[in-house]
Amino acid sequence: MKTAKLPILAALCLAFVAQPALAQIIVPLVPAKPEPKKPEEAKTPGKRAQKPKKKKKPAVELPREKPQATQVALRGPVVPLKPGESTTIHVKILDQLSQPYSARFKLTADRGTITAPVAMNPGQYLATYAAPSNAEPGGSAKIRAEVREGPKPVIGELTIGFAGSAPTPIVSLVAPAGGDRPEARPARVFFKEQVEVRAGQTALLKFRVLDSDDQPMPLSGVELKADGGTLSEPEEILGGYLVRYLPDADHSGEVRVRAEARGRPLDGEGLVIVKGSGLSGRGERLGLDLSAFAGGLTNFGAVASPQFELALAYALSNLRLGVLGGFSPAGAEQVTELAGSRQASFSFTIIPIVARAGMNWVLGPIDVSAGGMAGLALVSAEVDAAGVTESFSEKLLDLGLYAGAGLPLGPGAAVLELRMTHIKLDHQDPRINVKGQLGGLSGALGYRLEL
């Protein structure tokens, strides 16, 4: 019997070894995990099998409540500030367990200036407040810290008096937890920022109406008044309201916009700085200027050419930095110095690509500008001398100065510019030599769109 098993075993081994090599890279399926066997019951005679002990369920730990800001406290000086005087403002944020809590918040002042808060310890911040230089005795400024993390904002406020007023207590407001509240009434108007505008232009003022808990309220019953000029009817926009203010034509200086609710004055005011006649910068002007020009070039009778140009400039206060590109097709008779002193007709096109840098000011109702430019002039020319035609192309240095004036019109201004350019041509080859000045005095009329 033992010897009979040997041929069978040998045949199995041979069949295993003879499998193709491809079988070696086939990934076997992972067998399912066998179910754990139940412990065998003791079969000791005379004893009952013991039931397996039940495992104790692990204790379930309830998640802790997520910490969040519930209180904002501000602390400042206890004596009024003199005009221009600075002081330190302390801000402390607490969570629902009255523990310090670090959070991002917005810190603003309706009068004067305040720096960005600096974290000193968890939940504790410092900022520097400076009273306005024109602070009147008996006046005050309201500093507001607002945390927006939960469904309702958590707000803290501090009122600082100016020299001549009594010390004011520290006020810390907490988001209401619910319950009955008295009917809300408008308490103050919060203007987003002060606005600078020149005489004859319209200023846009954005504001919100708030109750005593600094919650937004509708505009109903609130009336705006200005020291001078004209205010439009307020328009509702996202996050508040918008009013347009047009200053008087002969007015310059500060204009204050205040609010009343059924004859009762509200806290807060808007400030408009009006720039009258005289040379001054644009102040808050920041953006892009896109200009299109059409004009003509005259080289004191030697060269005449129409000009078509586009210019793009970045406006930063009253500084203008940009580029200009154009196209000038021209023709002239007897513009030469030709081999053999022969006269010739000369036609050419100029494509200027220059960088411009200049300044822009306001002079009464108009803008004035001046600056310089430098770049390349791509010149393609054709010369016809005594029946001999020669064509050539050159890349020439293009230098120039410009001065202009603009009259406000719609979203931009109509612009007139005068320029003096220098483009020197000196072409020489075995057949023909051409020298001359392709620049000169030019004028252009266009429109500048302020973006």
C-alpha positions in Angstrom: 0.0 0.0 0.0 2.8 2.4 0.8 4.5 1.9 -2.6 1.2 2.5 -4.4 1.0 6.1 -3.1 4.4 7.1 -4.6 3.2 7.3 -8.3 0.2 9.4 -7.3 2.3 11.9 -5.3 4.8 12.1 -8.1 2.1 12.9 -10.6 0.7 15.7 -8.4 4.1 17.3 -8.0 4.7 17.1 -11.8 1.4 18.7 -12.5 2.2 21.6 -10.1 5.6 22.2 -11.6 4.3 22.0 -15.2 1.9 25.0 -14.8 2.6 28.0 -17.1 4.7 30.9 -15.8 1.6 33.2 -16.2 0.1 31.4 -13.2 2.7 32.9 -11.0 1.4 36.5 -11.4 -2.2 35.8 -10.9 -3.4 37.5 -7.7 -5.3 35.1 -5.5 -8.6 36.2 -4.1 -8.4 37.0 -0.4 -10.4 34.4 1.4 -13.2 35.6 3.7 -12.3 35.8 7.3 -13.6 32.6 9.1 -16.2 33.2 11.6 -14.8 32.9 15.2 -15.6 29.5 16.6 -17.8 29.5 19.7 -15.9 28.2 22.7 -16.5 24.5 23.1 -18.7 23.6 26.1 -17.0 21.6 28.7 -18.0 18.0 28.4 -16.9 17.0 31.9 -19.4 14.6 33.2 -21.5 15.8 36.1 -20.9 19.5 35.4 -23.0 21.9 33.5 -21.4 23.8 30.7 -20.7 27.5 31.8 -22.2 30.2 29.6 -19.6 32.6 28.3 -19.5 35.9 30.2 -20.9 38.9 28.5 -18.4 41.6 27.6 -19.0 44.9 29.2 -19.9 47.7 26.8 -17.4 50.6 26.7 -18.6 53.8 28.4 -19.8 56.4 25.9 -18.2 59.8 26.5 -20.4 62.7 25.5 -18.7 65.3 23.4 -17.9 68.6 25.2 -19.6 71.8 24.1 -17.5 73.6 21.5 -16.1 76.8 23.1 -17.2 80.1 21.5 -17.0 83.8 22.2 -19.8 85.0 24.5 -18.4 88.2 25.9 -16.2 91.1 24.6 -14.9 93.6 27.1 -13.0 96.8 26.3 -11.0 99.0 28.7 -9.5 102.4 28.0 -8.7 105.7 29.7 -10.9 107.0 32.5 -10.1 110.7 31.7 -11.0 112.5 28.5 -8.4 112.8 25.7 -7.1 116.0 24.2 -7.2 116.6 20.5 -4.6 114.3 18.8 -3.7 112.5 22.1 -3.2 108.7 21.9 -4.1 105.9 24.4 -4.0 102.1 24.7 -7.2 100.1 24.3 -7.4 96.7 26.0 -9.7 94.0 24.5 -10.6 90.8 26.3 -12.7 88.0 24.8 -14.3 85.3 27.0 -16.1 82.0 26.2 -19.2 80.5 27.8 -17.1 79.3 30.8 -15.7 82.8 31.3 -12.3 81.6 30.1 -10.0 83.7 27.7 -10.9 82.8 24.1 -8.8 83.7 21.0 -11.0 84.8 18.1 -10.8 87.1 15.0 -12.7 90.3 15.4 -13.2 93.7 13.8 -12.1 96.8 15.7 -13.4 100.2 14.6 -13.8 103.8 15.8 -16.4 106.2 14.5 -14.0 109.2 15.2 -10.3 109.3 15.2 -8.0 106.4 14.3 -7.3 103.0 15.8 -4.6 100.5 14.9 -5.1 96.8 14.2 -5.3 94.7 17.4 -2.2 92.8 18.5 -2.6 89.6 20.5 -0.7 89.7 23.8 -2.1 86.5 25.5 -4.9 84.1 24.6 -8.0 86.2 24.4 -6.2 89.4 25.3 -5.4 92.1 22.7 -4.0 95.7 22.6 -4.6 98.5 20.2 -3.7 102.2 20.0 -6.4 104.9 19.6 -5.7 108.5 18.6 -8.3 111.2 19.1 -9.0 113.5 16.0 -7.0 116.7 15.9 -10.3 118.6 15.6 -12.0 116.9 18.6 -14.3 119.4 20.3 -14.6 119.6 24.1 -17.5 117.6 25.3 -17.5 115.3 22.2 -16.8 111.6 22.2 -15.8 108.6 20.1 -17.2 105.1 20.2 -14.9 102.1 19.8 -16.5 98.9 18.7 -15.2 95.3 18.7 -17.3 92.7 16.9 -16.8 88.9 16.9 -18.7 87.0 14.2 -18.4 83.3 14.8 -21.8 82.1 15.9 -25.3 82.8 14.6 -25.3 86.2 16.4 -22.4 88.6 16.7 -20.8 89.3 20.0 -20.2 93.0 20.4 -18.3 95.2 22.9 -18.2 99.0 22.9 -16.2 101.6 24.7 -17.0 105.4 24.7 -14.0 107.7 25.0 -14.7 111.4 25.9 -12.7 114.3 24.6 -11.2 117.0 26.8 -14.0 118.9 28.6 -16.4 115.9 28.9 -16.9 113.7 31.9 -15.2 110.3 32.1 -17.3 107.6 30.6 -17.7 104.1 32.0 -16.6 101.0 30.1 -19.5 99.3 28.3 -19.4 95.6 27.4 -22.3 94.1 25.4 -23.1 90.4 25.1 -25.1 88.8 22.4 -28.7 88.5 23.7 -29.7 85.0 24.8 -33.4 85.5 24.0 -36.4 86.7 26.0 -38.6 89.7 25.7 -37.0 92.9 24.6 -38.5 96.4 24.4 -39.2 97.8 21.0 -36.0 98.7 19.3 -35.4 102.3 18.2 -32.7 103.8 16.0 -29.7 104.8 18.2 -26.9 105.6 15.8 -25.8 105.7 12.2 -22.6 104.0 11.3 -20.8 105.4 8.2 -18.4 103.0 6.6 -15.6 105.5 5.8 -14.8 109.1 5.1 -14.9 110.2 1.5 -12.8 112.6 -0.5 -14.3 114.4 -3.5 -13.6 117.5 -5.5 -16.0 120.3 -6.1 -18.5 119.4 -8.8 -18.2 115.6 -8.3 -20.6 113.3 -6.4 -19.5 111.5 -3.3 -21.0 108.0 -2.4 -21.6 107.4 1.3 -22.4 103.9 2.7 -24.0 103.6 6.1 -26.1 101.5 8.4 -28.8 102.3 10.9 -28.3 100.5 14.3 -30.3 100.2 17.5 -28.9 100.5 21.1 -27.7 96.9 20.9 -25.9 97.6 17.6 -28.4 95.5 15.6 -29.3 96.7 12.1 -32.5 98.5 11.6 -34.6 99.7 8.7 -34.3 103.3 7.5 -37.9 104.2 8.3 -38.2 107.5 10.1 -34.4 108.4 9.8 -33.5 111.6 7.9 -29.9 112.6 6.9 -28.7 116.2 6.9 -25.5 117.8 5.7 -23.7 121.1 6.6 -24.1 122.1 2.9 -24.6 120.7 -0.5 -27.3 118.3 -1.6 -28.1 114.7 -0.4 -30.1 112.3 -2.5 -32.7 109.9 -1.3 -31.0 106.9 0.4 -31.0 103.6 -1.6 -31.0 100.2 0.0 -27.9 98.1 -0.9 -26.4 94.8 0.4 -25.4 95.4 4.0 -27.0 98.8 4.5 -27.8 102.0 2.5 -26.2 104.3 0.0 -26.7 108.1 -0.3 -25.2 110.4 -2.9 -23.8 113.8 -1.8 -23.1 116.7 -4.2 -21.1 119.6 -2.6 -21.8 123.2 -3.4 -19.7 124.5 -6.4 -17.9 127.1 -4.3 -17.3 125.0 -1.2 -14.1 123.3 0.0 -13.2 121.7 3.3 -15.0 119.2 5.6 -18.7 118.5 5.4 -20.4 116.5 8.1 -23.5 114.3 7.5 -25.7 113.6 10.5 -28.9 111.7 11.1 -32.2 112.3 13.0 -35.0 110.0 13.9 -38.3 111.9 14.2 -36.4 115.0 15.3 -34.2 113.1 17.7 -30.5 113.4 16.8 -28.7 110.0 16.4 -25.1 109.2 17.3 -22.5 108.9 14.5 -21.7 111.1 11.5 -20.2 110.9 8.0 -17.3 113.0 6.9 -16.9 114.3 3.3 -13.7 116.2 2.5 -14.3 118.5 -0.5 -11.4 119.7 -2.5 -12.1 123.1 -4.1 -10.3 125.0 -6.9 -6.5 125.0 -6.9 -3.9 122.5 -7.8 -4.4 119.3 -5.8 -4.1 115.6 -6.1 -6.9 113.1 -6.7 -6.6 111.7 -3.2 -8.4 108.4 -3.2 -8.2 107.8 -7.0 -7.0 104.3 -7.5 -7.7 102.2 -10.6 -7.1 101.9 -14.3 -7.5 104.6 -17.0 -8.2 103.4 -20.6 -7.8 106.2 -23.3 -8.3 106.3 -27.0 -6.9 109.2 -29.1 -7.0 110.5 -32.7 -4.8 113.3 -33.8 -2.1 114.5 -36.1 1.7 114.9 -36.3 3.5 117.8 -37.9 7.2 118.0 -38.2 7.2 121.8 -39.0 5.9 121.1 -42.5 8.4 118.4 -43.4 6.3 115.4 -42.3 2.5 115.2 -41.7 0.7 112.2 -40.4 -2.6 111.2 -38.8 -2.3 109.3 -35.5 -4.5 106.7 -33.8 -3.6 105.5 -30.3 -4.7 103.5 -27.3 -3.3 104.0 -23.8 -3.6 102.1 -20.6 -2.5 103.7 -17.3 -2.6 102.7 -13.6 -3.8 105.5 -11.4 -2.2 105.7 -7.9 -3.3 108.9 -6.2 -2.2 111.5 -8.7 0.6 109.3 -10.3 0.0 107.7 -13.7 2.0 104.8 -15.0 1.1 103.1 -18.3 1.8 102.2 -21.9 0.7 103.6 -25.2 0.6 102.0 -28.7 -0.4 103.6 -32.0 -0.3 103.7 -35.7 0.8 106.6 -38.0 0.7 106.4 -41.8 2.5 109.3 -43.4 3.9 110.6 -46.6 6.2 113.5 -47.5 7.8 115.0 -50.6 11.5 115.9 -50.7 12.5 114.3 -47.4 16.0 113.1 -48.1 19.5 112.9 -48.1 20.0 110.6 -51.0 23.1 109.3 -52.8 23.8 111.8 -55.5 21.7 114.5 -53.8 18.6 113.4 -55.7 15.2 114.4 -54.4 12.7 111.6 -53.6 9.3 110.9 -52.3 9.2 109.2 -48.9 6.2 107.3 -47.4 6.3 105.4 -44.1 4.3 104.0 -41.2 5.2 104.4 -37.5 4.0 102.0 -34.8 5.0 103.6 -31.4 5.1 101.3 -28.4 6.2 103.5 -25.4 6.0 103.5 -21.6 4.5 106.6 -20.0 4.9 108.1 -16.5 3.4 111.3 -15.4 1.3 113.2 -12.8 -2.4 114.2 -12.9 -3.8 117.1 -10.9 -7.2 118.9 -10.4 -7.3 122.5 -11.4 -10.8 123.8 -10.8 -13.2 121.9 -13.1 -10.5 120.3 -15.2 -7.7 117.8 -14.9 -4.2 118.7 -16.0 -1.4 116.2 -16.7 2.2 116.2 -17.7 4.9 113.5 -18.1 7.4 111.8 -20.3 7.5 108.7 -22.4 10.2 106.4 -23.9 10.1 103.2 -26.0 10.4 102.0 -29.6 9.1 103.2 -32.9 8.7 100.4 -35.5 9.2 102.2 -38.9 8.4 100.7 -42.3 9.5 103.0 -45.1 9.5 103.2 -48.9 11.6 105.6 -50.9 11.0 106.4 -54.6 14.0 108.3 -56.1 14.1 108.8 -59.9 12.2 105.6 -60.5 14.2 103.6 -58.1 12.2 102.2 -55.2 13.8 101.0 -52.0 11.9 99.6 -49.0 13.4 99.0 -45.5 12.4 98.7 -41.8 13.9 100.1 -38.7 13.5 99.9 -34.9 14.1 103.4 -33.6 14.3 105.0 -30.2 11.2 107.0 -29.4 11.5 109.7 -26.7 8.9 112.4 -25.8 7.2 114.7 -23.4 3.4 115.3 -23.1 1.0 117.7 -21.4 -2.8 117.5 -21.4 -6.1 118.6 -20.0 -9.2 116.7 -19.3 -12.8 117.8 -18.7 -15.0 115.3 -16.7 -17.6 113.7 -18.9 -19.7 110.7 -17.9 -17.6 107.9 -16.4 -14.4 109.5 -17.5 -13.1 112.7 -19.2 -12.6 114.2 -22.7 -8.9 114.8 -23.1 -6.7 117.0 -25.2 -2.9 116.2 -25.3 0.1 118.0 -26.9 3.3 116.0 -27.4 6.9 116.6 -28.6 8.6 113.4 -29.8 12.1 112.6 -31.0 12.5 109.8 -33.5 15.8 110.0 -35.5 16.1 108.1 -38.7 19.6 107.3 -40.2 19.3 104.5 -42.8 22.3 103.6 -44.9 22.8 100.8 -47.4 24.7 100.5 -50.7 21.8 101.8 -52.8 20.3 104.6 -50.7 20.9 106.7 -47.6 18.0 108.3 -45.7 18.3 110.6 -42.8 15.7 112.7 -41.0 13.5 113.4 -38.0 10.3 111.5 -37.9 9.1 112.9 -34.6 7.9 116.4 -33.9 4.9 118.3 -32.4 1.6 116.4 -32.4 -1.8 116.9 -30.9 -4.5 114.4 -30.0 -8.1 114.5 -28.9 -9.5 111.5 -27.1 -11.6 110.1 -24.2 -10.3 108.6 -21.0 -12.5 106.0 -19.3 -11.8 105.7 -15.5 -12.2 102.1 -14.3 
